[in-house]
Amino acid sequence: MVDAAGVVRAANRPAREYLGLRSDPRGSALAEVLGADALREFRDTATRLGESDGTRYEELELSRAEVSLRLRIAVRTIRQAEQPIGRVILLREISHEPLRRRFEEVLHEIRSASGEVRARLEQAQQELAECAARVNAWGVESPGMIELGERISRTRTAIEHWLAIDDALVREGYPDAQLLRDRMRIGCRAGRCPRICPSAFANWPGASSRTTRRGENPGQPVL
């Protein structure tokens, strides 16, 4: 938050970290706080937004050390008795959004799969592993990136257990019933978080019931 004289009155920790501010900027002029060459584009963008009445926000890439952040910036004017008394510069770290969109595309493809879906699940595992690697390599620990990493991890866990159950039903004459139940429970619990459920999974209750209750395993895949 900046007062009418352009002096910083408040700055939260995430904003300071995004901008690479090592000291508390309160009491310093905003122009001085954002004086570094690396913050020039951010400074110009914030100034432009503060002078504009129609622009809601702008996005920019901000390189800091070895990390590249994508920020969405908005500026709101604070008024008292119709007079401007300061501005609030709002930052939202959105580096995760391209990866989130790709993750959602993979989920949609899984949900939409019909017939034999094993090949699609195996492909999804590879695609999700690539997404997870990109999340880890990004070096950004924003709430959005952390949440995305957790969602990818849960989805990979669900698919791993679903594929393992299918393997057991096909390759093992007498698969361990308790192990099948445990894997199904873990897979379904992990799969509920991102809400993935291919229509082919409707075949599972009958196949698992015959195997776990009567020891009958026809050796047929269910995915």
C-alpha positions, 0 to 999 in steps of 0.5 A, a space after each residue: 500500500 502506498 500513500 498519496 505522497 508515494 510512500 510505502 505504508 505496508 507490504 506483505 511478505 509474498 509481495 516482498 519475496 516476489 520482488 526480491 525486496 530484502 529489507 522492509 520497504 515501509 517508510 520509503 518512497 515507492 520509486 526508491 523501493 522499485 529503483 533496481 533495473 530488474 524491477 523497471 518493467 514492474 515499476 512502469 507497469 504499476 505506474 501505468 495501471 495507477 494512471 489508467 481508469 479502464 485497465 483492470 490488470 496486466 501480466 508480466 514476466 519477472 526474472 529474479 536470480 534463477 527464477 522467472 515469475 509470471 505476475 498479474 498486477 492490478 492497482 486500486 485507488 483508495 479514496 476518502 470523501 471522494 479524494 484519493 489518499 493512496 493506492 494498493 498494488 495487488 500482485 498475484 503469482 500465476 506461473 502455475 497457470 499454463 501447467 494447471 491448464 495442461 493438467 486439467 486437459 489430461 484430467 478431461 481426457 481421462 474422464 472422457 475415455 471409454 472402452 479400453 482405457 489402460 493405454 490412455 492411463 499409461 500415457 497420462 502417467 507419462 504426461 503427469 510425470 512431465 508436469 510434476 518435473 516442470 513444477 519441481 524445476 520451476 523453483 516457485 513456492 507460491 500457493 498455486 504452484 504448491 497446490 498444483 503439485 499436490 493435485 498432480 501427485 494425488 492423480 499419479 497415485 490414483 492411476 498407479 494403483 488402478 494400473 496395479 490392480 489391473 495387472 494383478 487381475 490379468 497376470 496373477 492366478 490368485 491375487 492377494 484379495 486384501 492387497 486388491 482392496 487396499 489398492 482400490 481404496 487408496 486409488 479411489 481416495 486419491 482419485 476423488 481429489 481431482 475427481 477423475 473417474 473413467 466410465 470403464 471403471 464401472 466394470 471394477 466392482 464385478 471383477 473385484 468381487 469375483 476375485 476377492 470373495 470367490 477366488 475366481 479370476 478370469 484373467 481379463 483386464 478391466 481397464 
